């Protein structure tokens, strides 16, 4: 089933094309990057422009920080708590990596 506004959208695009709205656009005549996965390309661009990072990258950074904190701790209770936090982060990273592997 088509979108209910498809006819209107088509008319607006055709009018804009006639008026030259698409002439001299940046990148005109060049291949579209990441055309094989346009949804991913849009998401990648939004993440890059907003400075967002994939969850796996964030978790990896947090794991490295937790390991560095753990190395500097001497108290048993503090070490136990940091080890619990580290184990939780590592489990979350493993889940994230498995999800990426399965769902790409």
Secondary structure, 3 states (H helix, E strand, C coil): CCCCCHHHHHHHHHHHHHCCCCCCCCCCCCCCCCHHHHHHHHHHHHHHHHCCCCHHHHHHHHHHHHHHHHHHCCCHHHHHHHHHHHHHHHHHHHHHHHHHHHHC
